[in-house]
């Protein structure tokens, strides 16, 4: 009989833990509605183990669980912070989260509000604005923003910004300039995406031999790279293989 009631006692204790520690009350429904035992495993993995382990991996796992449980939690928190404080850092966090939720127009508005006063030409804010503009389907505005970023901050360096600039040129139809930017960027870009996009554009322009050369060089570098690099870049490396 004791073994029969122990799971129910554990479930009740976890529900009490949710309430006493101020966790999101959605966890109560998880504990009640998920198949018996699964809810407890999910809750312990997301909320209790990270507190015990305090490791980077545990915190990352917890964030993943929390986002799955309540995808809009961070968005609501950052929106509240931006409304209450109105400072640049809070607006930037809110804008970045809006982009993650594909609410690009609202993100652009937040970036524009942040780009005032001492931060009128802040390079990180301008890059965020350009990324939101490109994601919204407006490569010309993105490229214009990046041109201004470069003019106002000539010493600023960002591989992601450089890649975005090449992609914006490509999307605008300025192929020659895009190829030039990809050619400059690809060898030193910390990932496979720039080389693959360069090779793909070369192939689209009928330069199959050069496209394959770029893809082969990328795959050769990846072959001797650490395993974690190949795992992280698997999508782009697979795309490179398809070019051969």
Biotite code that builds the C-alpha atoms (Angstrom):
import biotite.structure as struc

atoms = struc.array([
    struc.Atom([0.000, 0.000, 0.000], chain_id="A", res_id=1, res_name="UNK", atom_name="CA", element="C"),
    struc.Atom([2.846, 2.395, 0.835], chain_id="A", res_id=2, res_name="UNK", atom_name="CA", element="C"),
    struc.Atom([4.399, 1.902, -2.602], chain_id="A", res_id=3, res_name="UNK", atom_name="CA", element="C"),
    struc.Atom([1.052, 2.686, -4.200], chain_id="A", res_id=4, res_name="UNK", atom_name="CA", element="C"),
    struc.Atom([0.629, 6.028, -2.473], chain_id="A", res_id=5, res_name="UNK", atom_name="CA", element="C"),
    struc.Atom([4.253, 7.209, -2.595], chain_id="A", res_id=6, res_name="UNK", atom_name="CA", element="C"),
    struc.Atom([3.955, 8.601, -6.159], chain_id="A", res_id=7, res_name="UNK", atom_name="CA", element="C"),
    struc.Atom([0.919, 10.637, -5.112], chain_id="A", res_id=8, res_name="UNK", atom_name="CA", element="C"),
    struc.Atom([2.776, 11.970, -2.093], chain_id="A", res_id=9, res_name="UNK", atom_name="CA", element="C"),
    struc.Atom([5.708, 12.962, -4.326], chain_id="A", res_id=10, res_name="UNK", atom_name="CA", element="C"),
    struc.Atom([3.348, 14.678, -6.765], chain_id="A", res_id=11, res_name="UNK", atom_name="CA", element="C"),
    struc.Atom([1.688, 16.609, -3.933], chain_id="A", res_id=12, res_name="UNK", atom_name="CA", element="C"),
    struc.Atom([5.065, 17.678, -2.532], chain_id="A", res_id=13, res_name="UNK", atom_name="CA", element="C"),
    struc.Atom([6.144, 18.969, -5.932], chain_id="A", res_id=14, res_name="UNK", atom_name="CA", element="C"),
    struc.Atom([2.918, 20.955, -6.270], chain_id="A", res_id=15, res_name="UNK", atom_name="CA", element="C"),
    struc.Atom([3.585, 22.462, -2.839], chain_id="A", res_id=16, res_name="UNK", atom_name="CA", element="C"),
    struc.Atom([7.116, 23.286, -4.026], chain_id="A", res_id=17, res_name="UNK", atom_name="CA", element="C"),
    struc.Atom([5.688, 25.103, -7.069], chain_id="A", res_id=18, res_name="UNK", atom_name="CA", element="C"),
    struc.Atom([3.457, 27.230, -4.847], chain_id="A", res_id=19, res_name="UNK", atom_name="CA", element="C"),
    struc.Atom([5.944, 27.968, -2.062], chain_id="A", res_id=20, res_name="UNK", atom_name="CA", element="C"),
    struc.Atom([8.796, 28.903, -4.386], chain_id="A", res_id=21, res_name="UNK", atom_name="CA", element="C"),
    struc.Atom([6.668, 31.111, -6.614], chain_id="A", res_id=22, res_name="UNK", atom_name="CA", element="C"),
    struc.Atom([7.125, 29.070, -9.776], chain_id="A", res_id=23, res_name="UNK", atom_name="CA", element="C"),
    struc.Atom([4.853, 29.511, -12.786], chain_id="A", res_id=24, res_name="UNK", atom_name="CA", element="C"),
    struc.Atom([1.523, 27.906, -11.929], chain_id="A", res_id=25, res_name="UNK", atom_name="CA", element="C"),
    struc.Atom([1.534, 26.159, -15.320], chain_id="A", res_id=26, res_name="UNK", atom_name="CA", element="C"),
    struc.Atom([3.813, 23.645, -13.635], chain_id="A", res_id=27, res_name="UNK", atom_name="CA", element="C"),
    struc.Atom([0.889, 22.483, -11.500], chain_id="A", res_id=28, res_name="UNK", atom_name="CA", element="C"),
    struc.Atom([-1.008, 21.515, -14.648], chain_id="A", res_id=29, res_name="UNK", atom_name="CA", element="C"),
    struc.Atom([2.082, 19.786, -15.979], chain_id="A", res_id=30, res_name="UNK", atom_name="CA", element="C"),
    struc.Atom([2.353, 17.720, -12.809], chain_id="A", res_id=31, res_name="UNK", atom_name="CA", element="C"),
    struc.Atom([-1.343, 16.839, -12.872], chain_id="A", res_id=32, res_name="UNK", atom_name="CA", element="C"),
    struc.Atom([-2.025, 16.324, -16.572], chain_id="A", res_id=33, res_name="UNK", atom_name="CA", element="C"),
    struc.Atom([1.111, 14.724, -18.009], chain_id="A", res_id=34, res_name="UNK", atom_name="CA", element="C"),
    struc.Atom([1.354, 10.933, -17.845], chain_id="A", res_id=35, res_name="UNK", atom_name="CA", element="C"),
    struc.Atom([2.085, 9.917, -14.296], chain_id="A", res_id=36, res_name="UNK", atom_name="CA", element="C"),
    struc.Atom([5.720, 10.456, -13.381], chain_id="A", res_id=37, res_name="UNK", atom_name="CA", element="C"),
    struc.Atom([6.614, 12.322, -16.577], chain_id="A", res_id=38, res_name="UNK", atom_name="CA", element="C"),
    struc.Atom([5.437, 15.649, -15.186], chain_id="A", res_id=39, res_name="UNK", atom_name="CA", element="C"),
    struc.Atom([7.587, 15.126, -12.110], chain_id="A", res_id=40, res_name="UNK", atom_name="CA", element="C"),
    struc.Atom([10.645, 14.331, -14.225], chain_id="A", res_id=41, res_name="UNK", atom_name="CA", element="C"),
    struc.Atom([10.143, 17.429, -16.375], chain_id="A", res_id=42, res_name="UNK", atom_name="CA", element="C"),
    struc.Atom([9.632, 19.687, -13.349], chain_id="A", res_id=43, res_name="UNK", atom_name="CA", element="C"),
    struc.Atom([12.616, 18.323, -11.442], chain_id="A", res_id=44, res_name="UNK", atom_name="CA", element="C"),
    struc.Atom([14.819, 18.626, -14.534], chain_id="A", res_id=45, res_name="UNK", atom_name="CA", element="C"),
    struc.Atom([13.754, 22.188, -15.302], chain_id="A", res_id=46, res_name="UNK", atom_name="CA", element="C"),
    struc.Atom([13.352, 23.732, -11.863], chain_id="A", res_id=47, res_name="UNK", atom_name="CA", element="C"),
    struc.Atom([15.053, 21.742, -9.120], chain_id="A", res_id=48, res_name="UNK", atom_name="CA", element="C"),
    struc.Atom([18.189, 20.200, -10.629], chain_id="A", res_id=49, res_name="UNK", atom_name="CA", element="C"),
    struc.Atom([19.542, 23.523, -11.964], chain_id="A", res_id=50, res_name="UNK", atom_name="CA", element="C"),
    struc.Atom([19.337, 24.960, -8.449], chain_id="A", res_id=51, res_name="UNK", atom_name="CA", element="C"),
    struc.Atom([21.279, 21.979, -7.169], chain_id="A", res_id=52, res_name="UNK", atom_name="CA", element="C"),
    struc.Atom([23.849, 21.706, -9.922], chain_id="A", res_id=53, res_name="UNK", atom_name="CA", element="C"),
    struc.Atom([24.349, 25.380, -10.823], chain_id="A", res_id=54, res_name="UNK", atom_name="CA", element="C"),
    struc.Atom([26.075, 24.340, -14.023], chain_id="A", res_id=55, res_name="UNK", atom_name="CA", element="C"),
    struc.Atom([25.954, 26.087, -17.392], chain_id="A", res_id=56, res_name="UNK", atom_name="CA", element="C"),
    struc.Atom([24.495, 22.992, -19.010], chain_id="A", res_id=57, res_name="UNK", atom_name="CA", element="C"),
    struc.Atom([21.812, 22.689, -16.366], chain_id="A", res_id=58, res_name="UNK", atom_name="CA", element="C"),
    struc.Atom([20.876, 26.340, -16.739], chain_id="A", res_id=59, res_name="UNK", atom_name="CA", element="C"),
    struc.Atom([20.684, 25.958, -20.516], chain_id="A", res_id=60, res_name="UNK", atom_name="CA", element="C"),
    struc.Atom([18.474, 22.885, -20.120], chain_id="A", res_id=61, res_name="UNK", atom_name="CA", element="C"),
    struc.Atom([16.264, 24.740, -17.686], chain_id="A", res_id=62, res_name="UNK", atom_name="CA", element="C"),
    struc.Atom([15.861, 27.647, -20.081], chain_id="A", res_id=63, res_name="UNK", atom_name="CA", element="C"),
    struc.Atom([14.859, 25.196, -22.781], chain_id="A", res_id=64, res_name="UNK", atom_name="CA", element="C"),
    struc.Atom([12.223, 23.606, -20.549], chain_id="A", res_id=65, res_name="UNK", atom_name="CA", element="C"),
    struc.Atom([10.920, 26.977, -19.449], chain_id="A", res_id=66, res_name="UNK", atom_name="CA", element="C"),
    struc.Atom([10.667, 28.289, -22.985], chain_id="A", res_id=67, res_name="UNK", atom_name="CA", element="C"),
    struc.Atom([8.822, 25.162, -24.026], chain_id="A", res_id=68, res_name="UNK", atom_name="CA", element="C"),
    struc.Atom([6.419, 25.557, -21.119], chain_id="A", res_id=69, res_name="UNK", atom_name="CA", element="C"),
    struc.Atom([5.889, 29.308, -21.483], chain_id="A", res_id=70, res_name="UNK", atom_name="CA", element="C"),
    struc.Atom([7.353, 30.648, -24.763], chain_id="A", res_id=71, res_name="UNK", atom_name="CA", element="C"),
    struc.Atom([6.255, 34.203, -24.049], chain_id="A", res_id=72, res_name="UNK", atom_name="CA", element="C"),
    struc.Atom([7.693, 34.519, -20.540], chain_id="A", res_id=73, res_name="UNK", atom_name="CA", element="C"),
    struc.Atom([10.900, 36.309, -21.541], chain_id="A", res_id=74, res_name="UNK", atom_name="CA", element="C"),
    struc.Atom([9.021, 38.539, -23.968], chain_id="A", res_id=75, res_name="UNK", atom_name="CA", element="C"),
    struc.Atom([6.606, 39.685, -21.253], chain_id="A", res_id=76, res_name="UNK", atom_name="CA", element="C"),
    struc.Atom([9.443, 40.251, -18.799], chain_id="A", res_id=77, res_name="UNK", atom_name="CA", element="C"),
    struc.Atom([11.523, 42.284, -21.231], chain_id="A", res_id=78, res_name="UNK", atom_name="CA", element="C"),
    struc.Atom([8.496, 44.272, -22.349], chain_id="A", res_id=79, res_name="UNK", atom_name="CA", element="C"),
    struc.Atom([7.740, 45.156, -18.731], chain_id="A", res_id=80, res_name="UNK", atom_name="CA", element="C"),
    struc.Atom([11.359, 46.154, -18.104], chain_id="A", res_id=81, res_name="UNK", atom_name="CA", element="C"),
    struc.Atom([11.381, 48.364, -21.206], chain_id="A", res_id=82, res_name="UNK", atom_name="CA", element="C"),
    struc.Atom([8.141, 50.065, -20.150], chain_id="A", res_id=83, res_name="UNK", atom_name="CA", element="C"),
    struc.Atom([9.240, 50.593, -16.551], chain_id="A", res_id=84, res_name="UNK", atom_name="CA", element="C"),
    struc.Atom([12.853, 51.659, -17.038], chain_id="A", res_id=85, res_name="UNK", atom_name="CA", element="C"),
    struc.Atom([12.825, 52.898, -20.613], chain_id="A", res_id=86, res_name="UNK", atom_name="CA", element="C"),
    struc.Atom([16.617, 52.611, -20.749], chain_id="A", res_id=87, res_name="UNK", atom_name="CA", element="C"),
    struc.Atom([18.632, 51.503, -23.767], chain_id="A", res_id=88, res_name="UNK", atom_name="CA", element="C"),
    struc.Atom([19.688, 48.113, -22.389], chain_id="A", res_id=89, res_name="UNK", atom_name="CA", element="C"),
    struc.Atom([16.115, 47.070, -21.602], chain_id="A", res_id=90, res_name="UNK", atom_name="CA", element="C"),
    struc.Atom([14.877, 48.225, -25.010], chain_id="A", res_id=91, res_name="UNK", atom_name="CA", element="C"),
    struc.Atom([17.651, 46.271, -26.707], chain_id="A", res_id=92, res_name="UNK", atom_name="CA", element="C"),
    struc.Atom([16.779, 43.070, -24.817], chain_id="A", res_id=93, res_name="UNK", atom_name="CA", element="C"),
    struc.Atom([13.105, 43.559, -25.671], chain_id="A", res_id=94, res_name="UNK", atom_name="CA", element="C"),
    struc.Atom([13.895, 44.199, -29.344], chain_id="A", res_id=95, res_name="UNK", atom_name="CA", element="C"),
    struc.Atom([16.062, 41.070, -29.550], chain_id="A", res_id=96, res_name="UNK", atom_name="CA", element="C"),
    struc.Atom([13.283, 38.970, -28.034], chain_id="A", res_id=97, res_name="UNK", atom_name="CA", element="C"),
    struc.Atom([10.742, 40.495, -30.439], chain_id="A", res_id=98, res_name="UNK", atom_name="CA", element="C"),
    struc.Atom([12.962, 39.393, -33.326], chain_id="A", res_id=99, res_name="UNK", atom_name="CA", element="C"),
    struc.Atom([13.108, 35.889, -31.869], chain_id="A", res_id=100, res_name="UNK", atom_name="CA", element="C"),
    struc.Atom([9.296, 35.899, -31.924], chain_id="A", res_id=101, res_name="UNK", atom_name="CA", element="C"),
    struc.Atom([9.329, 37.191, -35.530], chain_id="A", res_id=102, res_name="UNK", atom_name="CA", element="C"),
    struc.Atom([7.659, 40.472, -34.548], chain_id="A", res_id=103, res_name="UNK", atom_name="CA", element="C"),
    struc.Atom([10.051, 42.454, -36.683], chain_id="A", res_id=104, res_name="UNK", atom_name="CA", element="C"),
    struc.Atom([8.103, 45.693, -37.026], chain_id="A", res_id=105, res_name="UNK", atom_name="CA", element="C"),
    struc.Atom([7.853, 46.088, -33.267], chain_id="A", res_id=106, res_name="UNK", atom_name="CA", element="C"),
    struc.Atom([11.540, 45.250, -32.890], chain_id="A", res_id=107, res_name="UNK", atom_name="CA", element="C"),
    struc.Atom([12.450, 47.946, -35.408], chain_id="A", res_id=108, res_name="UNK", atom_name="CA", element="C"),
    struc.Atom([10.398, 50.468, -33.454], chain_id="A", res_id=109, res_name="UNK", atom_name="CA", element="C"),
    struc.Atom([12.214, 49.554, -30.234], chain_id="A", res_id=110, res_name="UNK", atom_name="CA", element="C"),
    struc.Atom([15.621, 49.856, -31.873], chain_id="A", res_id=111, res_name="UNK", atom_name="CA", element="C"),
    struc.Atom([14.726, 53.270, -33.273], chain_id="A", res_id=112, res_name="UNK", atom_name="CA", element="C"),
    struc.Atom([13.641, 54.457, -29.831], chain_id="A", res_id=113, res_name="UNK", atom_name="CA", element="C"),
    struc.Atom([16.930, 53.217, -28.378], chain_id="A", res_id=114, res_name="UNK", atom_name="CA", element="C"),
    struc.Atom([19.012, 54.923, -31.101], chain_id="A", res_id=115, res_name="UNK", atom_name="CA", element="C"),
    struc.Atom([18.807, 58.378, -29.569], chain_id="A", res_id=116, res_name="UNK", atom_name="CA", element="C"),
    struc.Atom([21.028, 60.712, -27.587], chain_id="A", res_id=117, res_name="UNK", atom_name="CA", element="C"),
    struc.Atom([24.382, 59.206, -26.656], chain_id="A", res_id=118, res_name="UNK", atom_name="CA", element="C"),
    struc.Atom([23.340, 55.977, -28.360], chain_id="A", res_id=119, res_name="UNK", atom_name="CA", element="C"),
    struc.Atom([22.260, 57.546, -31.645], chain_id="A", res_id=120, res_name="UNK", atom_name="CA", element="C"),
    struc.Atom([24.970, 55.707, -33.579], chain_id="A", res_id=121, res_name="UNK", atom_name="CA", element="C"),
    struc.Atom([25.648, 52.776, -31.248], chain_id="A", res_id=122, res_name="UNK", atom_name="CA", element="C"),
    struc.Atom([26.996, 50.003, -33.534], chain_id="A", res_id=123, res_name="UNK", atom_name="CA", element="C"),
    struc.Atom([25.356, 47.093, -31.718], chain_id="A", res_id=124, res_name="UNK", atom_name="CA", element="C"),
    struc.Atom([21.964, 48.775, -31.810], chain_id="A", res_id=125, res_name="UNK", atom_name="CA", element="C"),
    struc.Atom([22.401, 49.673, -35.479], chain_id="A", res_id=126, res_name="UNK", atom_name="CA", element="C"),
    struc.Atom([23.355, 46.074, -36.254], chain_id="A", res_id=127, res_name="UNK", atom_name="CA", element="C"),
    struc.Atom([20.278, 44.828, -34.396], chain_id="A", res_id=128, res_name="UNK", atom_name="CA", element="C"),
    struc.Atom([18.120, 47.245, -36.383], chain_id="A", res_id=129, res_name="UNK", atom_name="CA", element="C"),
    struc.Atom([19.614, 46.022, -39.664], chain_id="A", res_id=130, res_name="UNK", atom_name="CA", element="C"),
    struc.Atom([19.023, 42.399, -38.683], chain_id="A", res_id=131, res_name="UNK", atom_name="CA", element="C"),
    struc.Atom([15.370, 43.137, -37.919], chain_id="A", res_id=132, res_name="UNK", atom_name="CA", element="C"),
    struc.Atom([14.972, 45.034, -41.201], chain_id="A", res_id=133, res_name="UNK", atom_name="CA", element="C"),
    struc.Atom([16.451, 42.161, -43.187], chain_id="A", res_id=134, res_name="UNK", atom_name="CA", element="C"),
    struc.Atom([14.316, 39.586, -41.388], chain_id="A", res_id=135, res_name="UNK", atom_name="CA", element="C"),
    struc.Atom([11.251, 41.688, -42.196], chain_id="A", res_id=136, res_name="UNK", atom_name="CA", element="C"),
    struc.Atom([12.098, 41.361, -45.889], chain_id="A", res_id=137, res_name="UNK", atom_name="CA", element="C"),
    struc.Atom([13.639, 44.789, -46.437], chain_id="A", res_id=138, res_name="UNK", atom_name="CA", element="C"),
    struc.Atom([17.260, 44.192, -47.517], chain_id="A", res_id=139, res_name="UNK", atom_name="CA", element="C"),
    struc.Atom([17.663, 47.717, -48.910], chain_id="A", res_id=140, res_name="UNK", atom_name="CA", element="C"),
    struc.Atom([16.909, 49.311, -45.539], chain_id="A", res_id=141, res_name="UNK", atom_name="CA", element="C"),
    struc.Atom([19.188, 46.780, -43.843], chain_id="A", res_id=142, res_name="UNK", atom_name="CA", element="C"),
    struc.Atom([22.041, 47.612, -46.200], chain_id="A", res_id=143, res_name="UNK", atom_name="CA", element="C"),
    struc.Atom([21.450, 51.356, -45.764], chain_id="A", res_id=144, res_name="UNK", atom_name="CA", element="C"),
    struc.Atom([21.573, 50.959, -41.982], chain_id="A", res_id=145, res_name="UNK", atom_name="CA", element="C"),
    struc.Atom([24.807, 48.972, -42.261], chain_id="A", res_id=146, res_name="UNK", atom_name="CA", element="C"),
    struc.Atom([26.331, 51.600, -44.558], chain_id="A", res_id=147, res_name="UNK", atom_name="CA", element="C"),
    struc.Atom([25.587, 54.225, -41.920], chain_id="A", res_id=148, res_name="UNK", atom_name="CA", element="C"),
    struc.Atom([26.944, 51.936, -39.187], chain_id="A", res_id=149, res_name="UNK", atom_name="CA", element="C"),
    struc.Atom([30.237, 51.621, -41.074], chain_id="A", res_id=150, res_name="UNK", atom_name="CA", element="C"),
    struc.Atom([30.427, 55.369, -41.716], chain_id="A", res_id=151, res_name="UNK", atom_name="CA", element="C"),
    struc.Atom([29.740, 56.245, -38.066], chain_id="A", res_id=152, res_name="UNK", atom_name="CA", element="C"),
    struc.Atom([31.818, 53.447, -36.526], chain_id="A", res_id=153, res_name="UNK", atom_name="CA", element="C"),
    struc.Atom([34.750, 52.747, -38.875], chain_id="A", res_id=154, res_name="UNK", atom_name="CA", element="C"),
    struc.Atom([36.595, 50.605, -36.302], chain_id="A", res_id=155, res_name="UNK", atom_name="CA", element="C"),
    struc.Atom([33.617, 48.350, -35.517], chain_id="A", res_id=156, res_name="UNK", atom_name="CA", element="C"),
    struc.Atom([34.108, 44.720, -36.578], chain_id="A", res_id=157, res_name="UNK", atom_name="CA", element="C"),
    struc.Atom([31.399, 42.075, -36.658], chain_id="A", res_id=158, res_name="UNK", atom_name="CA", element="C"),
    struc.Atom([31.503, 38.876, -38.739], chain_id="A", res_id=159, res_name="UNK", atom_name="CA", element="C"),
    struc.Atom([27.722, 38.578, -38.423], chain_id="A", res_id=160, res_name="UNK", atom_name="CA", element="C"),
    struc.Atom([27.319, 42.169, -39.571], chain_id="A", res_id=161, res_name="UNK", atom_name="CA", element="C"),
    struc.Atom([29.604, 41.543, -42.532], chain_id="A", res_id=162, res_name="UNK", atom_name="CA", element="C"),
    struc.Atom([27.641, 38.425, -43.480], chain_id="A", res_id=163, res_name="UNK", atom_name="CA", element="C"),
    struc.Atom([24.389, 40.348, -43.213], chain_id="A", res_id=164, res_name="UNK", atom_name="CA", element="C"),
    struc.Atom([25.797, 43.035, -45.497], chain_id="A", res_id=165, res_name="UNK", atom_name="CA", element="C"),
    struc.Atom([26.698, 40.450, -48.150], chain_id="A", res_id=166, res_name="UNK", atom_name="CA", element="C"),
    struc.Atom([23.271, 38.824, -47.860], chain_id="A", res_id=167, res_name="UNK", atom_name="CA", element="C"),
    struc.Atom([21.539, 42.195, -48.190], chain_id="A", res_id=168, res_name="UNK", atom_name="CA", element="C"),
    struc.Atom([23.519, 42.979, -51.352], chain_id="A", res_id=169, res_name="UNK", atom_name="CA", element="C"),
    struc.Atom([22.620, 39.567, -52.757], chain_id="A", res_id=170, res_name="UNK", atom_name="CA", element="C"),
    struc.Atom([18.939, 40.053, -51.939], chain_id="A", res_id=171, res_name="UNK", atom_name="CA", element="C"),
    struc.Atom([19.001, 43.464, -53.628], chain_id="A", res_id=172, res_name="UNK", atom_name="CA", element="C"),
    struc.Atom([20.392, 41.872, -56.770], chain_id="A", res_id=173, res_name="UNK", atom_name="CA", element="C"),
    struc.Atom([23.856, 43.423, -56.514], chain_id="A", res_id=174, res_name="UNK", atom_name="CA", element="C"),
    struc.Atom([25.526, 40.096, -57.245], chain_id="A", res_id=175, res_name="UNK", atom_name="CA", element="C"),
    struc.Atom([29.004, 41.363, -58.151], chain_id="A", res_id=176, res_name="UNK", atom_name="CA", element="C"),
    struc.Atom([29.343, 43.305, -54.916], chain_id="A", res_id=177, res_name="UNK", atom_name="CA", element="C"),
    struc.Atom([27.843, 40.426, -52.890], chain_id="A", res_id=178, res_name="UNK", atom_name="CA", element="C"),
    struc.Atom([30.389, 37.995, -54.336], chain_id="A", res_id=179, res_name="UNK", atom_name="CA", element="C"),
    struc.Atom([33.176, 40.397, -53.440], chain_id="A", res_id=180, res_name="UNK", atom_name="CA", element="C"),
    struc.Atom([31.943, 40.649, -49.850], chain_id="A", res_id=181, res_name="UNK", atom_name="CA", element="C"),
    struc.Atom([31.512, 36.868, -49.516], chain_id="A", res_id=182, res_name="UNK", atom_name="CA", element="C"),
    struc.Atom([34.989, 36.304, -50.978], chain_id="A", res_id=183, res_name="UNK", atom_name="CA", element="C"),
    struc.Atom([36.513, 38.612, -48.373], chain_id="A", res_id=184, res_name="UNK", atom_name="CA", element="C"),
    struc.Atom([34.473, 37.276, -45.470], chain_id="A", res_id=185, res_name="UNK", atom_name="CA", element="C"),
    struc.Atom([34.395, 33.509, -46.031], chain_id="A", res_id=186, res_name="UNK", atom_name="CA", element="C"),
    struc.Atom([37.997, 32.535, -45.103], chain_id="A", res_id=187, res_name="UNK", atom_name="CA", element="C"),
    struc.Atom([37.869, 34.120, -41.659], chain_id="A", res_id=188, res_name="UNK", atom_name="CA", element="C"),
    struc.Atom([34.215, 33.686, -40.751], chain_id="A", res_id=189, res_name="UNK", atom_name="CA", element="C"),
    struc.Atom([33.791, 31.668, -37.508], chain_id="A", res_id=190, res_name="UNK", atom_name="CA", element="C"),
    struc.Atom([31.465, 29.109, -39.038], chain_id="A", res_id=191, res_name="UNK", atom_name="CA", element="C"),
    struc.Atom([30.542, 27.501, -42.333], chain_id="A", res_id=192, res_name="UNK", atom_name="CA", element="C"),
    struc.Atom([27.630, 29.711, -43.357], chain_id="A", res_id=193, res_name="UNK", atom_name="CA", element="C"),
    struc.Atom([29.609, 32.417, -45.174], chain_id="A", res_id=194, res_name="UNK", atom_name="CA", element="C"),
    struc.Atom([31.537, 29.913, -47.316], chain_id="A", res_id=195, res_name="UNK", atom_name="CA", element="C"),
    struc.Atom([28.383, 27.980, -48.175], chain_id="A", res_id=196, res_name="UNK", atom_name="CA", element="C"),
    struc.Atom([26.465, 31.103, -49.152], chain_id="A", res_id=197, res_name="UNK", atom_name="CA", element="C"),
    struc.Atom([29.437, 32.194, -51.251], chain_id="A", res_id=198, res_name="UNK", atom_name="CA", element="C"),
    struc.Atom([29.572, 28.804, -53.004], chain_id="A", res_id=199, res_name="UNK", atom_name="CA", element="C"),
    struc.Atom([25.811, 28.786, -53.540], chain_id="A", res_id=200, res_name="UNK", atom_name="CA", element="C"),
    struc.Atom([25.884, 32.215, -55.161], chain_id="A", res_id=201, res_name="UNK", atom_name="CA", element="C"),
    struc.Atom([28.813, 31.190, -57.371], chain_id="A", res_id=202, res_name="UNK", atom_name="CA", element="C"),
    struc.Atom([26.855, 28.151, -58.532], chain_id="A", res_id=203, res_name="UNK", atom_name="CA", element="C"),
    struc.Atom([23.785, 30.300, -59.228], chain_id="A", res_id=204, res_name="UNK", atom_name="CA", element="C"),
    struc.Atom([25.980, 32.498, -61.444], chain_id="A", res_id=205, res_name="UNK", atom_name="CA", element="C"),
    struc.Atom([27.182, 29.527, -63.455], chain_id="A", res_id=206, res_name="UNK", atom_name="CA", element="C"),
    struc.Atom([30.613, 29.287, -61.809], chain_id="A", res_id=207, res_name="UNK", atom_name="CA", element="C"),
    struc.Atom([30.258, 25.623, -60.847], chain_id="A", res_id=208, res_name="UNK", atom_name="CA", element="C"),
    struc.Atom([33.980, 24.845, -60.708], chain_id="A", res_id=209, res_name="UNK", atom_name="CA", element="C"),
    struc.Atom([34.752, 27.733, -58.356], chain_id="A", res_id=210, res_name="UNK", atom_name="CA", element="C"),
    struc.Atom([31.695, 26.890, -56.273], chain_id="A", res_id=211, res_name="UNK", atom_name="CA", element="C"),
    struc.Atom([32.921, 23.318, -55.816], chain_id="A", res_id=212, res_name="UNK", atom_name="CA", element="C"),
    struc.Atom([36.425, 24.518, -54.957], chain_id="A", res_id=213, res_name="UNK", atom_name="CA", element="C"),
    struc.Atom([35.052, 26.720, -52.142], chain_id="A", res_id=214, res_name="UNK", atom_name="CA", element="C"),
    struc.Atom([32.866, 23.873, -50.871], chain_id="A", res_id=215, res_name="UNK", atom_name="CA", element="C"),
    struc.Atom([35.752, 21.369, -50.915], chain_id="A", res_id=216, res_name="UNK", atom_name="CA", element="C"),
    struc.Atom([38.066, 23.717, -49.035], chain_id="A", res_id=217, res_name="UNK", atom_name="CA", element="C"),
    struc.Atom([35.384, 24.255, -46.400], chain_id="A", res_id=218, res_name="UNK", atom_name="CA", element="C"),
    struc.Atom([34.805, 20.515, -45.984], chain_id="A", res_id=219, res_name="UNK", atom_name="CA", element="C"),
    struc.Atom([38.545, 19.859, -45.761], chain_id="A", res_id=220, res_name="UNK", atom_name="CA", element="C"),
    struc.Atom([38.898, 22.434, -42.971], chain_id="A", res_id=221, res_name="UNK", atom_name="CA", element="C"),
    struc.Atom([35.907, 20.903, -41.213], chain_id="A", res_id=222, res_name="UNK", atom_name="CA", element="C"),
    struc.Atom([37.429, 17.413, -41.467], chain_id="A", res_id=223, res_name="UNK", atom_name="CA", element="C"),
    struc.Atom([40.344, 18.398, -39.223], chain_id="A", res_id=224, res_name="UNK", atom_name="CA", element="C"),
    struc.Atom([38.296, 20.718, -36.996], chain_id="A", res_id=225, res_name="UNK", atom_name="CA", element="C"),
    struc.Atom([37.139, 19.676, -33.501], chain_id="A", res_id=226, res_name="UNK", atom_name="CA", element="C"),
    struc.Atom([34.065, 17.504, -33.307], chain_id="A", res_id=227, res_name="UNK", atom_name="CA", element="C"),
    struc.Atom([31.979, 20.193, -31.619], chain_id="A", res_id=228, res_name="UNK", atom_name="CA", element="C"),
    struc.Atom([32.532, 22.457, -34.646], chain_id="A", res_id=229, res_name="UNK", atom_name="CA", element="C"),
    struc.Atom([31.247, 19.795, -37.050], chain_id="A", res_id=230, res_name="UNK", atom_name="CA", element="C"),
    struc.Atom([28.227, 19.160, -34.857], chain_id="A", res_id=231, res_name="UNK", atom_name="CA", element="C"),
    struc.Atom([27.401, 22.852, -34.586], chain_id="A", res_id=232, res_name="UNK", atom_name="CA", element="C"),
    struc.Atom([27.859, 23.410, -38.327], chain_id="A", res_id=233, res_name="UNK", atom_name="CA", element="C"),
    struc.Atom([26.229, 20.188, -39.527], chain_id="A", res_id=234, res_name="UNK", atom_name="CA", element="C"),
    struc.Atom([23.435, 21.947, -41.447], chain_id="A", res_id=235, res_name="UNK", atom_name="CA", element="C"),
    struc.Atom([25.857, 24.111, -43.422], chain_id="A", res_id=236, res_name="UNK", atom_name="CA", element="C"),
    struc.Atom([28.360, 21.306, -43.981], chain_id="A", res_id=237, res_name="UNK", atom_name="CA", element="C"),
    struc.Atom([25.579, 19.136, -45.390], chain_id="A", res_id=238, res_name="UNK", atom_name="CA", element="C"),
    struc.Atom([24.683, 22.013, -47.704], chain_id="A", res_id=239, res_name="UNK", atom_name="CA", element="C"),
    struc.Atom([28.317, 22.210, -48.827], chain_id="A", res_id=240, res_name="UNK", atom_name="CA", element="C"),
    struc.Atom([28.323, 18.488, -49.673], chain_id="A", res_id=241, res_name="UNK", atom_name="CA", element="C"),
    struc.Atom([25.285, 18.989, -51.876], chain_id="A", res_id=242, res_name="UNK", atom_name="CA", element="C"),
    struc.Atom([27.273, 21.467, -53.965], chain_id="A", res_id=243, res_name="UNK", atom_name="CA", element="C"),
    struc.Atom([29.827, 18.828, -55.014], chain_id="A", res_id=244, res_name="UNK", atom_name="CA", element="C"),
])
